[in-house]
Amino acid sequence: MMKKVLVSVVEDDRFLRESMYRLMRSLGYTVEIFASAADFLASPRLAETACLIADIHMPAMTGLELYRHLIDTGNAIPTILVTAFPNDADRACALNDGVLCYLRKPVDEDHLTRCVYAALRSAGSPEKGS
């Protein structure tokens, strides 16, 4: 049996963080959740993460800043950004920087699932976790 794929969720809203955790688990993934970008960056599981789902608007470091930091430090992880405050300029900037999906909250579960599959394909990971 192969190892399950790790999806990491960085979301400062506890309800949304737990909701994404349950959804990713229901799809068969191993999931780690973090309340901040700093918590994720300090995690020993950062290098194992096959897909990152991050909120854009978080205190201290935004999801886009987290993504850019990962790229700058050689830790390119296929990333999906979510936001309750979407705007075309941020969306264009994120997608031009290489973010795979830019999703509006409340997140459509089917759309998020398709984005995770695309992220895992881009990383060369198997689509299903088991």
C-alpha positions as a LaTeX table, in Angstrom:
\begin{tabular}{lrrr}
\hline
Residue & $x$ (\AA) & $y$ (\AA) & $z$ (\AA) \\
\hline
Met1 & 0.00 & 0.00 & 0.00 \\
Met2 & 1.44 & 3.34 & $-0.97$ \\
Lys3 & 1.71 & 6.30 & 1.35 \\
Lys4 & $-1.18$ & 8.74 & 1.39 \\
Val5 & $-0.76$ & 12.12 & $-0.28$ \\
Leu6 & $-0.44$ & 15.05 & 2.13 \\
Val7 & $-2.61$ & 18.13 & 1.62 \\
Ser8 & $-1.82$ & 21.06 & 3.94 \\
Val9 & $-4.42$ & 23.72 & 4.74 \\
Val10 & $-3.40$ & 27.15 & 6.05 \\
Glu11 & $-6.49$ & 29.05 & 7.16 \\
Asp12 & $-6.88$ & 31.41 & 10.11 \\
Asp13 & $-10.64$ & 30.84 & 10.40 \\
Arg14 & $-11.12$ & 27.73 & 12.57 \\
Phe15 & $-14.48$ & 26.78 & 11.05 \\
Leu16 & $-13.18$ & 26.93 & 7.47 \\
Arg17 & $-9.95$ & 25.17 & 8.44 \\
Glu18 & $-11.86$ & 22.27 & 9.97 \\
Ser19 & $-14.33$ & 22.16 & 7.08 \\
Met20 & $-11.49$ & 21.84 & 4.53 \\
Tyr21 & $-9.85$ & 19.23 & 6.74 \\
Arg22 & $-13.02$ & 17.09 & 6.69 \\
Leu23 & $-13.45$ & 17.50 & 2.92 \\
Met24 & $-9.85$ & 16.51 & 2.13 \\
Arg25 & $-10.04$ & 13.53 & 4.52 \\
Ser26 & $-13.28$ & 12.40 & 2.86 \\
Leu27 & $-11.40$ & 12.38 & $-0.47$ \\
Gly28 & $-8.78$ & 10.04 & 0.97 \\
Tyr29 & $-5.93$ & 12.45 & 1.63 \\
Thr30 & $-3.75$ & 12.83 & 4.69 \\
Val31 & $-4.37$ & 16.39 & 5.89 \\
Glu32 & $-2.48$ & 18.77 & 8.14 \\
Ile33 & $-4.10$ & 22.04 & 9.16 \\
Phe34 & $-2.42$ & 25.24 & 10.29 \\
Ala35 & $-3.81$ & 28.48 & 11.72 \\
Ser36 & $-1.05$ & 30.63 & 10.21 \\
Ala37 & 1.64 & 30.72 & 7.56 \\
Ala38 & 4.27 & 30.73 & 10.33 \\
Asp39 & 2.85 & 27.50 & 11.78 \\
Phe40 & 3.02 & 25.86 & 8.35 \\
Leu41 & 6.57 & 27.09 & 7.69 \\
Ala42 & 7.67 & 25.67 & 11.07 \\
Ser43 & 6.09 & 22.28 & 10.37 \\
Pro44 & 8.31 & 19.24 & 9.88 \\
Arg45 & 5.76 & 18.10 & 7.25 \\
Leu46 & 6.28 & 21.09 & 4.93 \\
Ala47 & 8.56 & 19.10 & 2.63 \\
Glu48 & 5.99 & 16.26 & 2.39 \\
Thr49 & 3.15 & 18.56 & 1.33 \\
Ala50 & 1.93 & 17.66 & $-2.18$ \\
Cys51 & $-0.73$ & 20.39 & $-2.30$ \\
Leu52 & $-1.20$ & 23.58 & $-0.29$ \\
Ile53 & $-4.55$ & 25.29 & 0.23 \\
Ala54 & $-4.09$ & 28.73 & 1.80 \\
Asp55 & $-6.28$ & 31.67 & 2.67 \\
Ile56 & $-5.12$ & 34.92 & 1.10 \\
His57 & $-6.10$ & 37.31 & 3.90 \\
Met58 & $-4.33$ & 36.20 & 7.08 \\
Pro59 & $-2.51$ & 38.20 & 9.76 \\
Ala60 & 1.29 & 38.52 & 9.54 \\
Met61 & 1.76 & 36.69 & 6.20 \\
Thr62 & $-0.86$ & 36.40 & 3.46 \\
Gly63 & $-1.41$ & 33.27 & 1.41 \\
Leu64 & 0.23 & 34.91 & $-1.61$ \\
Glu65 & 3.23 & 35.98 & 0.48 \\
Leu66 & 3.46 & 32.40 & 1.78 \\
Tyr67 & 3.41 & 31.05 & $-1.77$ \\
Arg68 & 6.14 & 33.48 & $-2.89$ \\
His69 & 8.23 & 32.62 & 0.18 \\
Leu70 & 7.99 & 28.91 & $-0.65$ \\
Ile71 & 9.08 & 29.58 & $-4.25$ \\
Asp72 & 11.96 & 31.82 & $-3.10$ \\
Thr73 & 13.22 & 29.15 & $-0.69$ \\
Gly74 & 13.07 & 26.32 & $-3.22$ \\
Asn75 & 9.94 & 24.73 & $-1.77$ \\
Ala76 & 7.61 & 25.04 & $-4.74$ \\
Ile77 & 4.33 & 23.39 & $-3.71$ \\
Pro78 & 1.29 & 23.38 & $-6.00$ \\
Thr79 & $-0.91$ & 25.98 & $-4.33$ \\
Ile80 & $-4.59$ & 26.87 & $-4.25$ \\
Leu81 & $-5.51$ & 30.26 & $-2.78$ \\
Val82 & $-8.92$ & 31.02 & $-1.30$ \\
Thr83 & $-10.36$ & 34.40 & $-0.38$ \\
Ala84 & $-13.51$ & 36.06 & 0.89 \\
Phe85 & $-12.36$ & 39.29 & $-0.79$ \\
Pro86 & $-11.60$ & 38.42 & $-4.42$ \\
Asn87 & $-10.43$ & 41.01 & $-6.89$ \\
Asp88 & $-9.23$ & 40.75 & $-10.46$ \\
Ala89 & $-5.82$ & 42.32 & $-9.82$ \\
Asp90 & $-4.95$ & 39.88 & $-7.01$ \\
Arg91 & $-6.29$ & 36.97 & $-9.05$ \\
Ala92 & $-4.21$ & 37.89 & $-12.10$ \\
Cys93 & $-1.10$ & 38.42 & $-9.98$ \\
Ala94 & $-1.51$ & 35.08 & $-8.19$ \\
Leu95 & $-2.14$ & 33.11 & $-11.37$ \\
Asn96 & 0.77 & 34.83 & $-13.15$ \\
Asp97 & 3.01 & 33.86 & $-10.23$ \\
Gly98 & 2.05 & 30.20 & $-10.72$ \\
Val99 & $-0.78$ & 29.67 & $-8.22$ \\
Leu100 & $-2.97$ & 26.92 & $-9.69$ \\
Cys101 & $-6.39$ & 28.10 & $-8.51$ \\
Tyr102 & $-7.79$ & 31.30 & $-6.99$ \\
Leu103 & $-11.13$ & 30.52 & $-5.38$ \\
Arg104 & $-13.82$ & 32.69 & $-3.81$ \\
Lys105 & $-15.25$ & 31.84 & $-0.38$ \\
Pro106 & $-17.52$ & 30.14 & 0.34 \\
Val107 & $-15.52$ & 27.61 & $-1.66$ \\
Asp108 & $-17.43$ & 25.34 & $-4.02$ \\
Glu109 & $-16.38$ & 21.83 & $-2.93$ \\
Asp110 & $-16.46$ & 20.40 & $-6.47$ \\
His111 & $-14.29$ & 23.22 & $-7.80$ \\
Leu112 & $-11.84$ & 22.83 & $-4.90$ \\
Thr113 & $-11.70$ & 19.07 & $-5.50$ \\
Arg114 & $-10.87$ & 19.62 & $-9.18$ \\
Cys115 & $-8.16$ & 22.10 & $-8.21$ \\
Val116 & $-6.61$ & 19.62 & $-5.76$ \\
Tyr117 & $-6.58$ & 16.92 & $-8.46$ \\
Ala118 & $-4.90$ & 19.39 & $-10.85$ \\
Ala119 & $-2.35$ & 20.34 & $-8.20$ \\
Leu120 & $-1.47$ & 16.72 & $-7.55$ \\
Arg121 & $-1.16$ & 15.98 & $-11.26$ \\
Ser122 & 1.17 & 18.97 & $-11.66$ \\
Ala123 & 3.30 & 17.65 & $-8.80$ \\
Gly124 & 3.37 & 14.15 & $-10.26$ \\
Ser125 & 1.51 & 12.70 & $-7.27$ \\
Pro126 & $-1.21$ & 10.09 & $-7.57$ \\
Glu127 & $-4.67$ & 11.68 & $-7.55$ \\
Lys128 & $-6.07$ & 9.51 & $-4.79$ \\
Gly129 & $-4.52$ & 9.17 & $-1.41$ \\
Ser130 & $-4.68$ & 5.42 & $-0.86$ \\
\hline
\end{tabular}
